[in-house]
Amino acid sequence: MSPRPHADLARWCVEHLGSPPSEEIFRSGHLSTVIGLRLADDREVVVKVRPDSPRMAACVEIQRRVFQAGFPCPQPLTGAVPFGEEIATAEAYVPGGALLPNADHAAGAFAEAFARLINLAPRPSEVSTLDPAPSWAAWNHAEDGLWPCPEDSDTDLNEVAGPAWIDDAGRRSRDRLRAGESETVIGHCDWLAGNLRWDGNELLVVHDWDSMIVDSEAVLVGFAAALYSTVSVDELATVEDTERFLDAYGREFSADELERSWAAGVWTRAYDAKYQATVGRPITSLSEDEARERLRRSGTGFQK
């Protein structure tokens, strides 16, 4: 038998879900605490607790809208409501599913699912603010320096020198992104294999709805094409995987849009690589050779 949930969580569930929890199914999380619960009325739910932010209300509303439109995501059961000094949300628990679609069709399956989400998401003007974007997607942030502050650390990435090739990749990709502009849409900026579950090549469920942002379609697709996986949740897309995703996506981009898609992928992976280097972890999100090739495809140069 799993441990009984904490009394504060039990009170929150009674107030906002109408039933106390009887059992904790799981507990996980990084930027938020994610708790799977079985309630006394036999419903299974997931409660997420994290620091308050104005963008959370819009994230829940987007999730609700796309669920109602038939997109495979957990049904929201509450809005973003107070939990002590933090906020919490609840959604239906959707268990099961494989981490990856069938290998021969991975790029197409990931790209098709992403295009479907973009098409079903509300327009940016229809929801409240989604600012600020998570740091790995915040290429156009207003903070000082090249790199935005990480959500989970007091470390200033701009105070740590190098590696020079990562800083150069971040700077060049950001400059390329700022050189273009197009209509904005809403999409998911953390299209990692770990956030999706599959039944064969059919998408079963998408998780992590805190990662909704507003940006151009080309940039959002670029993030997704650079982050998804065809092999393992621990291995990001290769250059060839990214190319296959972009080829399989639901509409053809202009040359400028395609370059911005490649630049967006460089930015998000360079940010993660800079964070890894700063905190002393192995650099796994991007290699120097791969940064060079991705920057070439984005229409920018590269310096060692």
DALIN-V576783 format. One record per backbone hydrogen bond with DSSP energy under -0.5 kcal/mol. CO is the residue of the C=O (numbers start at 1). NH is the residue of the N-H. Records with the same first field share a line. If there is no record, write none. Layout:
CO->NH ; NH
//
This chain:
3->24
6->10
7->11
8->12
9->13
10->14
11->15
12->16
13->17 ; 18 ; 19
14->18
20->40
23->25 ; 38
26->36
28->34
32->34
33->35 ; 49
34->28
35->47
36->25 ; 26
37->39 ; 45
38->22 ; 23
39->42
43->39 ; 45
44->93
45->37
46->91
47->35
48->89
49->33
50->87
53->56
54->57 ; 58
55->59
56->60
57->61
58->62
59->63
60->64
61->65
62->66
63->67
64->68
65->69
66->71
67->70
71->73
72->206
75->92
79->81
81->88
83->86
86->83
87->50
88->81
89->48
90->77 ; 78
91->46
93->95
98->198
102->105
103->106
105->109
106->110
107->111
108->112
109->113
110->114
111->115
112->116
113->117
114->118
115->119
116->120
117->121
123->126
124->127
134->137 ; 138
135->138
137->139
138->141
150->153
155->150 ; 157
156->159
157->160
159->161
163->166 ; 167
164->168
165->169
166->170
167->171
168->172
169->173
170->174
171->175
172->176
173->177
174->178
175->179
177->180
183->217
185->215
187->213
190->192
192->195
193->196
195->207
197->204 ; 205
198->98
199->201 ; 202
202->199
205->197
206->74
208->211
209->212
211->189
213->187
215->185
216->220
217->221
218->222
219->223
220->224
221->225
222->226
223->227
224->228
228->237
232->235
238->242
239->243
240->244
241->245
242->246
243->247
244->248
245->249
254->258
255->259
256->260
257->261
258->262
259->263
260->264
261->265
262->266
263->267
264->268
265->269
266->270
267->271
268->272
269->273
270->274
271->275
272->276
273->277
274->278
275->279
276->281
277->280
282->284
287->291
288->292
289->293
290->294
291->295
292->296
293->297
294->298
295->300
296->299
//
